[in-house]
Amino acid sequence: MYHAHIYFDTNQINEAERLHEKITNHKGINRIFPLVQREVGPHSKPMFEVHFSDNKQSFVEWLDNERGELSVLIHPVSEDALADHTTRAVWLGAALPIKTAVLL
């Protein structure tokens, strides 16, 4: 299982909503969550979350092409949330700070 966190600023809500809508139609995802318009958990910006099992449907490449200026954190899901969000993570676009203390 993998999570993709798509980050946006308040002036990018429309762009985030458009991408959210496009993602709902992609065959490679398991679940998509609503936009969270505040910082939550280890995330330093508003975001929405997508769960997917693997990249067999080329979701990561598709997302990289569709994300525009939005940053995306992609990470595996294991029992080590700190490593998942840091050393095992991949960024599409600019890397953003992660509040690692929340993950300890």
PDB file as gemmi writes it, atoms N, CA and C in Angstrom:
CRYST1    1.000    1.000    1.000  90.00  90.00  90.00 P 1                      
ATOM      1  N   MET A   1       0.848  -1.182   0.000  1.00  0.00           N  
ATOM      2  CA  MET A   1       0.000   0.000   0.000  1.00  0.00           C  
ATOM      3  C   MET A   1       0.888   1.238   0.000  1.00  0.00           C  
ATOM      4  N   TYR A   2       0.432   2.250  -0.708  1.00  0.00           N  
ATOM      5  CA  TYR A   2       1.113   3.535  -0.785  1.00  0.00           C  
ATOM      6  C   TYR A   2       0.104   4.656  -0.553  1.00  0.00           C  
ATOM      7  N   HIS A   3       0.611   5.762  -0.035  1.00  0.00           N  
ATOM      8  CA  HIS A   3      -0.178   6.979   0.105  1.00  0.00           C  
ATOM      9  C   HIS A   3       0.471   8.062  -0.747  1.00  0.00           C  
ATOM     10  N   ALA A   4      -0.356   8.852  -1.386  1.00  0.00           N  
ATOM     11  CA  ALA A   4       0.097  10.071  -2.060  1.00  0.00           C  
ATOM     12  C   ALA A   4      -0.610  11.231  -1.368  1.00  0.00           C  
ATOM     13  N   HIS A   5       0.156  12.198  -0.923  1.00  0.00           N  
ATOM     14  CA  HIS A   5      -0.383  13.406  -0.299  1.00  0.00           C  
ATOM     15  C   HIS A   5      -0.155  14.554  -1.274  1.00  0.00           C  
ATOM     16  N   ILE A   6      -1.222  15.167  -1.737  1.00  0.00           N  
ATOM     17  CA  ILE A   6      -1.143  16.256  -2.701  1.00  0.00           C  
ATOM     18  C   ILE A   6      -1.383  17.550  -1.945  1.00  0.00           C  
ATOM     19  N   TYR A   7      -0.360  18.403  -1.925  1.00  0.00           N  
ATOM     20  CA  TYR A   7      -0.373  19.635  -1.131  1.00  0.00           C  
ATOM     21  C   TYR A   7      -0.795  20.827  -1.970  1.00  0.00           C  
ATOM     22  N   PHE A   8      -1.442  21.786  -1.307  1.00  0.00           N  
ATOM     23  CA  PHE A   8      -1.868  23.000  -1.992  1.00  0.00           C  
ATOM     24  C   PHE A   8      -1.881  24.162  -1.009  1.00  0.00           C  
ATOM     25  N   ASP A   9      -1.713  25.357  -1.551  1.00  0.00           N  
ATOM     26  CA  ASP A   9      -1.880  26.592  -0.792  1.00  0.00           C  
ATOM     27  C   ASP A   9      -3.328  27.056  -0.957  1.00  0.00           C  
ATOM     28  N   THR A  10      -3.748  27.999  -0.130  1.00  0.00           N  
ATOM     29  CA  THR A  10      -5.131  28.467  -0.209  1.00  0.00           C  
ATOM     30  C   THR A  10      -5.456  29.047  -1.584  1.00  0.00           C  
ATOM     31  N   ASN A  11      -4.480  29.639  -2.256  1.00  0.00           N  
ATOM     32  CA  ASN A  11      -4.730  30.194  -3.593  1.00  0.00           C  
ATOM     33  C   ASN A  11      -4.689  29.115  -4.680  1.00  0.00           C  
ATOM     34  N   GLN A  12      -4.477  27.851  -4.310  1.00  0.00           N  
ATOM     35  CA  GLN A  12      -4.440  26.749  -5.269  1.00  0.00           C  
ATOM     36  C   GLN A  12      -5.605  25.764  -5.075  1.00  0.00           C  
ATOM     37  N   ILE A  13      -6.602  26.164  -4.321  1.00  0.00           N  
ATOM     38  CA  ILE A  13      -7.723  25.254  -4.038  1.00  0.00           C  
ATOM     39  C   ILE A  13      -8.416  24.800  -5.316  1.00  0.00           C  
ATOM     40  N   ASN A  14      -8.646  25.717  -6.246  1.00  0.00           N  
ATOM     41  CA  ASN A  14      -9.305  25.330  -7.496  1.00  0.00           C  
ATOM     42  C   ASN A  14      -8.472  24.300  -8.261  1.00  0.00           C  
ATOM     43  N   GLU A  15      -7.173  24.506  -8.314  1.00  0.00           N  
ATOM     44  CA  GLU A  15      -6.279  23.561  -8.981  1.00  0.00           C  
ATOM     45  C   GLU A  15      -6.318  22.202  -8.273  1.00  0.00           C  
ATOM     46  N   ALA A  16      -6.311  22.215  -6.942  1.00  0.00           N  
ATOM     47  CA  ALA A  16      -6.372  20.968  -6.169  1.00  0.00           C  
ATOM     48  C   ALA A  16      -7.702  20.253  -6.404  1.00  0.00           C  
ATOM     49  N   GLU A  17      -8.797  21.003  -6.455  1.00  0.00           N  
ATOM     50  CA  GLU A  17     -10.105  20.395  -6.704  1.00  0.00           C  
ATOM     51  C   GLU A  17     -10.175  19.765  -8.089  1.00  0.00           C  
ATOM     52  N   ARG A  18      -9.595  20.426  -9.099  1.00  0.00           N  
ATOM     53  CA  ARG A  18      -9.582  19.864 -10.452  1.00  0.00           C  
ATOM     54  C   ARG A  18      -8.781  18.567 -10.492  1.00  0.00           C  
ATOM     55  N   LEU A  19      -7.618  18.562  -9.829  1.00  0.00           N  
ATOM     56  CA  LEU A  19      -6.801  17.352  -9.797  1.00  0.00           C  
ATOM     57  C   LEU A  19      -7.521  16.245  -9.026  1.00  0.00           C  
ATOM     58  N   HIS A  20      -8.158  16.599  -7.924  1.00  0.00           N  
ATOM     59  CA  HIS A  20      -8.920  15.625  -7.141  1.00  0.00           C  
ATOM     60  C   HIS A  20      -9.955  14.938  -8.029  1.00  0.00           C  
ATOM     61  N   GLU A  21     -10.671  15.715  -8.814  1.00  0.00           N  
ATOM     62  CA  GLU A  21     -11.697  15.170  -9.713  1.00  0.00           C  
ATOM     63  C   GLU A  21     -11.079  14.237 -10.751  1.00  0.00           C  
ATOM     64  N   LYS A  22      -9.950  14.633 -11.325  1.00  0.00           N  
ATOM     65  CA  LYS A  22      -9.280  13.784 -12.315  1.00  0.00           C  
ATOM     66  C   LYS A  22      -8.830  12.461 -11.689  1.00  0.00           C  
ATOM     67  N   ILE A  23      -8.311  12.535 -10.465  1.00  0.00           N  
ATOM     68  CA  ILE A  23      -7.812  11.324  -9.794  1.00  0.00           C  
ATOM     69  C   ILE A  23      -8.941  10.339  -9.539  1.00  0.00           C  
ATOM     70  N   THR A  24     -10.134  10.833  -9.226  1.00  0.00           N  
ATOM     71  CA  THR A  24     -11.251   9.920  -8.943  1.00  0.00           C  
ATOM     72  C   THR A  24     -11.551   9.007 -10.121  1.00  0.00           C  
ATOM     73  N   ASN A  25     -11.175   9.402 -11.318  1.00  0.00           N  
ATOM     74  CA  ASN A  25     -11.427   8.600 -12.515  1.00  0.00           C  
ATOM     75  C   ASN A  25     -10.256   7.706 -12.910  1.00  0.00           C  
ATOM     76  N   HIS A  26      -9.159   7.750 -12.167  1.00  0.00           N  
ATOM     77  CA  HIS A  26      -7.988   6.935 -12.509  1.00  0.00           C  
ATOM     78  C   HIS A  26      -8.161   5.517 -11.959  1.00  0.00           C  
ATOM     79  N   LYS A  27      -7.897   4.530 -12.781  1.00  0.00           N  
ATOM     80  CA  LYS A  27      -8.098   3.127 -12.393  1.00  0.00           C  
ATOM     81  C   LYS A  27      -7.079   2.621 -11.382  1.00  0.00           C  
ATOM     82  N   GLY A  28      -5.979   3.315 -11.200  1.00  0.00           N  
ATOM     83  CA  GLY A  28      -4.917   2.824 -10.334  1.00  0.00           C  
ATOM     84  C   GLY A  28      -5.088   3.104  -8.852  1.00  0.00           C  
ATOM     85  N   ILE A  29      -6.169   3.747  -8.433  1.00  0.00           N  
ATOM     86  CA  ILE A  29      -6.293   4.120  -7.019  1.00  0.00           C  
ATOM     87  C   ILE A  29      -7.302   3.234  -6.291  1.00  0.00           C  
ATOM     88  N   ASN A  30      -7.086   3.119  -4.974  1.00  0.00           N  
ATOM     89  CA  ASN A  30      -8.013   2.384  -4.105  1.00  0.00           C  
ATOM     90  C   ASN A  30      -9.013   3.313  -3.433  1.00  0.00           C  
ATOM     91  N   ARG A  31      -8.513   4.493  -3.014  1.00  0.00           N  
ATOM     92  CA  ARG A  31      -9.360   5.418  -2.243  1.00  0.00           C  
ATOM     93  C   ARG A  31      -8.801   6.831  -2.366  1.00  0.00           C  
ATOM     94  N   ILE A  32      -9.694   7.798  -2.404  1.00  0.00           N  
ATOM     95  CA  ILE A  32      -9.305   9.209  -2.399  1.00  0.00           C  
ATOM     96  C   ILE A  32     -10.102   9.901  -1.305  1.00  0.00           C  
ATOM     97  N   PHE A  33      -9.451  10.782  -0.587  1.00  0.00           N  
ATOM     98  CA  PHE A  33     -10.055  11.485   0.541  1.00  0.00           C  
ATOM     99  C   PHE A  33     -10.326  12.941   0.162  1.00  0.00           C  
ATOM    100  N   PRO A  34     -11.256  13.594   0.847  1.00  0.00           N  
ATOM    101  CA  PRO A  34     -11.558  15.006   0.559  1.00  0.00           C  
ATOM    102  C   PRO A  34     -10.380  15.924   0.865  1.00  0.00           C  
ATOM    103  N   LEU A  35     -10.424  17.113   0.292  1.00  0.00           N  
ATOM    104  CA  LEU A  35      -9.426  18.129   0.595  1.00  0.00           C  
ATOM    105  C   LEU A  35      -9.514  18.501   2.068  1.00  0.00           C  
ATOM    106  N   VAL A  36      -8.372  18.610   2.711  1.00  0.00           N  
ATOM    107  CA  VAL A  36      -8.270  19.083   4.092  1.00  0.00           C  
ATOM    108  C   VAL A  36      -7.610  20.454   4.011  1.00  0.00           C  
ATOM    109  N   GLN A  37      -8.361  21.502   4.288  1.00  0.00           N  
ATOM    110  CA  GLN A  37      -7.889  22.863   4.064  1.00  0.00           C  
ATOM    111  C   GLN A  37      -7.179  23.453   5.280  1.00  0.00           C  
ATOM    112  N   ARG A  38      -6.420  22.607   5.959  1.00  0.00           N  
ATOM    113  CA  ARG A  38      -5.597  23.039   7.095  1.00  0.00           C  
ATOM    114  C   ARG A  38      -4.458  22.033   7.243  1.00  0.00           C  
ATOM    115  N   GLU A  39      -3.475  22.389   8.032  1.00  0.00           N  
ATOM    116  CA  GLU A  39      -2.396  21.448   8.332  1.00  0.00           C  
ATOM    117  C   GLU A  39      -2.941  20.347   9.236  1.00  0.00           C  
ATOM    118  N   VAL A  40      -2.536  19.112   8.965  1.00  0.00           N  
ATOM    119  CA  VAL A  40      -2.981  17.985   9.770  1.00  0.00           C  
ATOM    120  C   VAL A  40      -1.835  16.976   9.867  1.00  0.00           C  
ATOM    121  N   GLY A  41      -1.715  16.341  11.034  1.00  0.00           N  
ATOM    122  CA  GLY A  41      -0.672  15.330  11.237  1.00  0.00           C  
ATOM    123  C   GLY A  41       0.709  15.888  10.947  1.00  0.00           C  
ATOM    124  N   PRO A  42       1.536  15.133  10.212  1.00  0.00           N  
ATOM    125  CA  PRO A  42       2.896  15.582   9.934  1.00  0.00           C  
ATOM    126  C   PRO A  42       2.993  16.540   8.750  1.00  0.00           C  
ATOM    127  N   HIS A  43       1.871  16.914   8.176  1.00  0.00           N  
ATOM    128  CA  HIS A  43       1.874  17.692   6.943  1.00  0.00           C  
ATOM    129  C   HIS A  43       1.873  19.188   7.224  1.00  0.00           C  
ATOM    130  N   SER A  44       2.735  19.902   6.514  1.00  0.00           N  
ATOM    131  CA  SER A  44       2.945  21.325   6.785  1.00  0.00           C  
ATOM    132  C   SER A  44       2.109  22.245   5.893  1.00  0.00           C  
ATOM    133  N   LYS A  45       1.218  21.664   5.093  1.00  0.00           N  
ATOM    134  CA  LYS A  45       0.321  22.444   4.238  1.00  0.00           C  
ATOM    135  C   LYS A  45      -1.009  21.705   4.139  1.00  0.00           C  
ATOM    136  N   PRO A  46      -2.051  22.389   3.712  1.00  0.00           N  
ATOM    137  CA  PRO A  46      -3.290  21.682   3.388  1.00  0.00           C  
ATOM    138  C   PRO A  46      -3.013  20.640   2.311  1.00  0.00           C  
ATOM    139  N   MET A  47      -3.807  19.557   2.306  1.00  0.00           N  
ATOM    140  CA  MET A  47      -3.550  18.484   1.350  1.00  0.00           C  
ATOM    141  C   MET A  47      -4.768  17.596   1.214  1.00  0.00           C  
ATOM    142  N   PHE A  48      -4.690  16.680   0.257  1.00  0.00           N  
ATOM    143  CA  PHE A  48      -5.617  15.566   0.213  1.00  0.00           C  
ATOM    144  C   PHE A  48      -4.815  14.310  -0.048  1.00  0.00           C  
ATOM    145  N   GLU A  49      -5.403  13.180   0.295  1.00  0.00           N  
ATOM    146  CA  GLU A  49      -4.684  11.915   0.329  1.00  0.00           C  
ATOM    147  C   GLU A  49      -5.310  10.906  -0.631  1.00  0.00           C  
ATOM    148  N   VAL A  50      -4.440  10.125  -1.259  1.00  0.00           N  
ATOM    149  CA  VAL A  50      -4.856   9.067  -2.166  1.00  0.00           C  
ATOM    150  C   VAL A  50      -4.145   7.783  -1.748  1.00  0.00           C  
ATOM    151  N   HIS A  51      -4.875   6.677  -1.717  1.00  0.00           N  
ATOM    152  CA  HIS A  51      -4.286   5.369  -1.426  1.00  0.00           C  
ATOM    153  C   HIS A  51      -4.261   4.544  -2.708  1.00  0.00           C  
ATOM    154  N   PHE A  52      -3.128   3.855  -2.943  1.00  0.00           N  
ATOM    155  CA  PHE A  52      -3.034   2.955  -4.079  1.00  0.00           C  
ATOM    156  C   PHE A  52      -2.137   1.783  -3.711  1.00  0.00           C  
ATOM    157  N   SER A  53      -2.362   0.648  -4.351  1.00  0.00           N  
ATOM    158  CA  SER A  53      -1.667  -0.592  -3.993  1.00  0.00           C  
ATOM    159  C   SER A  53      -0.312  -0.729  -4.654  1.00  0.00           C  
ATOM    160  N   ASP A  54      -0.209  -0.314  -5.901  1.00  0.00           N  
ATOM    161  CA  ASP A  54       1.036  -0.447  -6.654  1.00  0.00           C  
ATOM    162  C   ASP A  54       0.984   0.531  -7.818  1.00  0.00           C  
ATOM    163  N   ASN A  55       2.002   0.498  -8.647  1.00  0.00           N  
ATOM    164  CA  ASN A  55       2.061   1.434  -9.763  1.00  0.00           C  
ATOM    165  C   ASN A  55       1.810   0.726 -11.099  1.00  0.00           C  
ATOM    166  N   LYS A  56       1.126  -0.401 -11.075  1.00  0.00           N  
ATOM    167  CA  LYS A  56       0.876  -1.154 -12.315  1.00  0.00           C  
ATOM    168  C   LYS A  56       0.053  -0.349 -13.327  1.00  0.00           C  
ATOM    169  N   GLN A  57      -0.768   0.560 -12.860  1.00  0.00           N  
ATOM    170  CA  GLN A  57      -1.574   1.403 -13.752  1.00  0.00           C  
ATOM    171  C   GLN A  57      -0.876   2.732 -14.060  1.00  0.00           C  
ATOM    172  N   SER A  58       0.425   2.828 -13.736  1.00  0.00           N  
ATOM    173  CA  SER A  58       1.234   4.035 -13.987  1.00  0.00           C  
ATOM    174  C   SER A  58       0.655   5.283 -13.327  1.00  0.00           C  
ATOM    175  N   PHE A  59       0.072   5.103 -12.136  1.00  0.00           N  
ATOM    176  CA  PHE A  59      -0.526   6.235 -11.439  1.00  0.00           C  
ATOM    177  C   PHE A  59       0.515   7.300 -11.096  1.00  0.00           C  
ATOM    178  N   VAL A  60       1.697   6.895 -10.643  1.00  0.00           N  
ATOM    179  CA  VAL A  60       2.712   7.870 -10.233  1.00  0.00           C  
ATOM    180  C   VAL A  60       3.128   8.747 -11.414  1.00  0.00           C  
ATOM    181  N   GLU A  61       3.383   8.150 -12.554  1.00  0.00           N  
ATOM    182  CA  GLU A  61       3.779   8.920 -13.732  1.00  0.00           C  
ATOM    183  C   GLU A  61       2.639   9.826 -14.196  1.00  0.00           C  
ATOM    184  N   TRP A  62       1.423   9.289 -14.183  1.00  0.00           N  
ATOM    185  CA  TRP A  62       0.260  10.081 -14.556  1.00  0.00           C  
ATOM    186  C   TRP A  62       0.105  11.280 -13.622  1.00  0.00           C  
ATOM    187  N   LEU A  63       0.240  11.040 -12.307  1.00  0.00           N  
ATOM    188  CA  LEU A  63       0.113  12.102 -11.323  1.00  0.00           C  
ATOM    189  C   LEU A  63       1.188  13.164 -11.510  1.00  0.00           C  
ATOM    190  N   ASP A  64       2.397  12.742 -11.815  1.00  0.00           N  
ATOM    191  CA  ASP A  64       3.477  13.700 -12.048  1.00  0.00           C  
ATOM    192  C   ASP A  64       3.156  14.594 -13.245  1.00  0.00           C  
ATOM    193  N   ASN A  65       2.547  14.052 -14.268  1.00  0.00           N  
ATOM    194  CA  ASN A  65       2.173  14.844 -15.446  1.00  0.00           C  
ATOM    195  C   ASN A  65       0.980  15.760 -15.184  1.00  0.00           C  
ATOM    196  N   GLU A  66       0.095  15.388 -14.271  1.00  0.00           N  
ATOM    197  CA  GLU A  66      -1.154  16.122 -14.040  1.00  0.00           C  
ATOM    198  C   GLU A  66      -1.103  17.115 -12.884  1.00  0.00           C  
ATOM    199  N   ARG A  67      -0.091  17.048 -12.028  1.00  0.00           N  
ATOM    200  CA  ARG A  67      -0.085  17.800 -10.768  1.00  0.00           C  
ATOM    201  C   ARG A  67       0.142  19.294 -10.933  1.00  0.00           C  
ATOM    202  N   GLY A  68       0.612  19.750 -12.079  1.00  0.00           N  
ATOM    203  CA  GLY A  68       0.899  21.172 -12.260  1.00  0.00           C  
ATOM    204  C   GLY A  68       1.979  21.630 -11.294  1.00  0.00           C  
ATOM    205  N   GLU A  69       1.700  22.690 -10.539  1.00  0.00           N  
ATOM    206  CA  GLU A  69       2.654  23.241  -9.569  1.00  0.00           C  
ATOM    207  C   GLU A  69       2.512  22.629  -8.176  1.00  0.00           C  
ATOM    208  N   LEU A  70       1.591  21.694  -8.000  1.00  0.00           N  
ATOM    209  CA  LEU A  70       1.363  21.107  -6.679  1.00  0.00           C  
ATOM    210  C   LEU A  70       2.463  20.110  -6.334  1.00  0.00           C  
ATOM    211  N   SER A  71       2.886  20.104  -5.082  1.00  0.00           N  
ATOM    212  CA  SER A  71       3.859  19.129  -4.590  1.00  0.00           C  
ATOM    213  C   SER A  71       3.125  17.881  -4.118  1.00  0.00           C  
ATOM    214  N   VAL A  72       3.765  16.734  -4.321  1.00  0.00           N  
ATOM    215  CA  VAL A  72       3.168  15.457  -3.938  1.00  0.00           C  
ATOM    216  C   VAL A  72       4.200  14.622  -3.193  1.00  0.00           C  
ATOM    217  N   LEU A  73       3.810  14.134  -2.034  1.00  0.00           N  
ATOM    218  CA  LEU A  73       4.616  13.182  -1.266  1.00  0.00           C  
ATOM    219  C   LEU A  73       4.027  11.796  -1.502  1.00  0.00           C  
ATOM    220  N   ILE A  74       4.855  10.856  -1.945  1.00  0.00           N  
ATOM    221  CA  ILE A  74       4.426   9.471  -2.117  1.00  0.00           C  
ATOM    222  C   ILE A  74       5.268   8.621  -1.189  1.00  0.00           C  
ATOM    223  N   HIS A  75       4.600   7.784  -0.387  1.00  0.00           N  
ATOM    224  CA  HIS A  75       5.342   6.953   0.552  1.00  0.00           C  
ATOM    225  C   HIS A  75       4.677   5.595   0.733  1.00  0.00           C  
ATOM    226  N   PRO A  76       5.488   4.582   1.058  1.00  0.00           N  
ATOM    227  CA  PRO A  76       4.905   3.282   1.386  1.00  0.00           C  
ATOM    228  C   PRO A  76       4.254   3.346   2.756  1.00  0.00           C  
ATOM    229  N   VAL A  77       3.476   2.347   3.080  1.00  0.00           N  
ATOM    230  CA  VAL A  77       2.829   2.260   4.392  1.00  0.00           C  
ATOM    231  C   VAL A  77       3.366   1.023   5.092  1.00  0.00           C  
ATOM    232  N   SER A  78       4.072   1.259   6.205  1.00  0.00           N  
ATOM    233  CA  SER A  78       4.626   0.163   6.997  1.00  0.00           C  
ATOM    234  C   SER A  78       4.445   0.503   8.475  1.00  0.00           C  
ATOM    235  N   GLU A  79       5.074  -0.258   9.317  1.00  0.00           N  
ATOM    236  CA  GLU A  79       5.009   0.017  10.758  1.00  0.00           C  
ATOM    237  C   GLU A  79       5.949   1.144  11.173  1.00  0.00           C  
ATOM    238  N   ASP A  80       6.789   1.626  10.267  1.00  0.00           N  
ATOM    239  CA  ASP A  80       7.736   2.701  10.558  1.00  0.00           C  
ATOM    240  C   ASP A  80       7.302   3.969   9.823  1.00  0.00           C  
ATOM    241  N   ALA A  81       6.359   4.688  10.410  1.00  0.00           N  
ATOM    242  CA  ALA A  81       5.806   5.882   9.771  1.00  0.00           C  
ATOM    243  C   ALA A  81       6.863   6.960   9.542  1.00  0.00           C  
ATOM    244  N   LEU A  82       7.836   7.070  10.433  1.00  0.00           N  
ATOM    245  CA  LEU A  82       8.886   8.077  10.266  1.00  0.00           C  
ATOM    246  C   LEU A  82       9.681   7.803   8.993  1.00  0.00           C  
ATOM    247  N   ALA A  83      10.172   6.596   8.816  1.00  0.00           N  
ATOM    248  CA  ALA A  83      10.923   6.251   7.608  1.00  0.00           C  
ATOM    249  C   ALA A  83      10.041   6.356   6.368  1.00  0.00           C  
ATOM    250  N   ASP A  84       8.786   5.935   6.499  1.00  0.00           N  
ATOM    251  CA  ASP A  84       7.874   6.020   5.358  1.00  0.00           C  
ATOM    252  C   ASP A  84       7.756   7.448   4.838  1.00  0.00           C  
ATOM    253  N   HIS A  85       7.673   8.417   5.745  1.00  0.00           N  
ATOM    254  CA  HIS A  85       7.479   9.816   5.370  1.00  0.00           C  
ATOM    255  C   HIS A  85       8.789  10.557   5.087  1.00  0.00           C  
ATOM    256  N   THR A  86       9.922   9.916   5.302  1.00  0.00           N  
ATOM    257  CA  THR A  86      11.215  10.600   5.102  1.00  0.00           C  
ATOM    258  C   THR A  86      12.102   9.805   4.140  1.00  0.00           C  
ATOM    259  N   THR A  87      12.849   8.840   4.656  1.00  0.00           N  
ATOM    260  CA  THR A  87      13.847   8.142   3.828  1.00  0.00           C  
ATOM    261  C   THR A  87      13.239   7.259   2.750  1.00  0.00           C  
ATOM    262  N   ARG A  88      12.034   6.771   2.939  1.00  0.00           N  
ATOM    263  CA  ARG A  88      11.384   5.915   1.932  1.00  0.00           C  
ATOM    264  C   ARG A  88      10.461   6.694   1.001  1.00  0.00           C  
ATOM    265  N   ALA A  89      10.344   7.985   1.239  1.00  0.00           N  
ATOM    266  CA  ALA A  89       9.406   8.819   0.478  1.00  0.00           C  
ATOM    267  C   ALA A  89      10.013   9.297  -0.836  1.00  0.00           C  
ATOM    268  N   VAL A  90       9.134   9.592  -1.784  1.00  0.00           N  
ATOM    269  CA  VAL A  90       9.495  10.187  -3.072  1.00  0.00           C  
ATOM    270  C   VAL A  90       8.651  11.443  -3.229  1.00  0.00           C  
ATOM    271  N   TRP A  91       9.275  12.502  -3.730  1.00  0.00           N  
ATOM    272  CA  TRP A  91       8.565  13.755  -3.960  1.00  0.00           C  
ATOM    273  C   TRP A  91       8.395  13.991  -5.446  1.00  0.00           C  
ATOM    274  N   LEU A  92       7.223  14.443  -5.824  1.00  0.00           N  
ATOM    275  CA  LEU A  92       6.967  14.986  -7.150  1.00  0.00           C  
ATOM    276  C   LEU A  92       6.829  16.487  -6.942  1.00  0.00           C  
ATOM    277  N   GLY A  93       7.681  17.251  -7.581  1.00  0.00           N  
ATOM    278  CA  GLY A  93       7.693  18.690  -7.332  1.00  0.00           C  
ATOM    279  C   GLY A  93       8.563  19.013  -6.141  1.00  0.00           C  
ATOM    280  N   ALA A  94       8.363  20.194  -5.595  1.00  0.00           N  
ATOM    281  CA  ALA A  94       9.183  20.663  -4.471  1.00  0.00           C  
ATOM    282  C   ALA A  94       8.913  19.848  -3.205  1.00  0.00           C  
ATOM    283  N   ALA A  95       9.990  19.432  -2.547  1.00  0.00           N  
ATOM    284  CA  ALA A  95       9.873  18.750  -1.251  1.00  0.00           C  
ATOM    285  C   ALA A  95       9.481  19.771  -0.190  1.00  0.00           C  
ATOM    286  N   LEU A  96       8.579  19.384   0.686  1.00  0.00           N  
ATOM    287  CA  LEU A  96       8.098  20.264   1.744  1.00  0.00           C  
ATOM    288  C   LEU A  96       8.507  19.704   3.102  1.00  0.00           C  
ATOM    289  N   PRO A  97       8.543  20.547   4.129  1.00  0.00           N  
ATOM    290  CA  PRO A  97       8.868  20.047   5.475  1.00  0.00           C  
ATOM    291  C   PRO A  97       7.810  19.080   5.973  1.00  0.00           C  
ATOM    292  N   ILE A  98       8.264  18.059   6.674  1.00  0.00           N  
ATOM    293  CA  ILE A  98       7.395  17.099   7.344  1.00  0.00           C  
ATOM    294  C   ILE A  98       7.631  17.261   8.841  1.00  0.00           C  
ATOM    295  N   LYS A  99       6.561  17.318   9.611  1.00  0.00           N  
ATOM    296  CA  LYS A  99       6.663  17.452  11.062  1.00  0.00           C  
ATOM    297  C   LYS A  99       6.965  16.064  11.641  1.00  0.00           C  
ATOM    298  N   THR A 100       8.232  15.729  11.689  1.00  0.00           N  
ATOM    299  CA  THR A 100       8.640  14.363  12.063  1.00  0.00           C  
ATOM    300  C   THR A 100       8.319  14.019  13.516  1.00  0.00           C  
ATOM    301  N   ALA A 101       8.255  14.990  14.400  1.00  0.00           N  
ATOM    302  CA  ALA A 101       7.952  14.708  15.806  1.00  0.00           C  
ATOM    303  C   ALA A 101       6.586  14.031  15.960  1.00  0.00           C  
ATOM    304  N   VAL A 102       5.664  14.337  15.065  1.00  0.00           N  
ATOM    305  CA  VAL A 102       4.330  13.738  15.090  1.00  0.00           C  
ATOM    306  C   VAL A 102       4.399  12.237  14.810  1.00  0.00           C  
ATOM    307  N   LEU A 103       5.428  11.813  14.104  1.00  0.00           N  
ATOM    308  CA  LEU A 103       5.548  10.413  13.663  1.00  0.00           C  
ATOM    309  C   LEU A 103       6.300   9.521  14.641  1.00  0.00           C  
ATOM    310  N   LEU A 104       6.848  10.099  15.706  1.00  0.00           N  
ATOM    311  CA  LEU A 104       7.636   9.306  16.648  1.00  0.00           C  
ATOM    312  C   LEU A 104       6.760   8.580  17.644  1.00  0.00           C  
TER     313      LEU A 104                                                      
END                                                                             
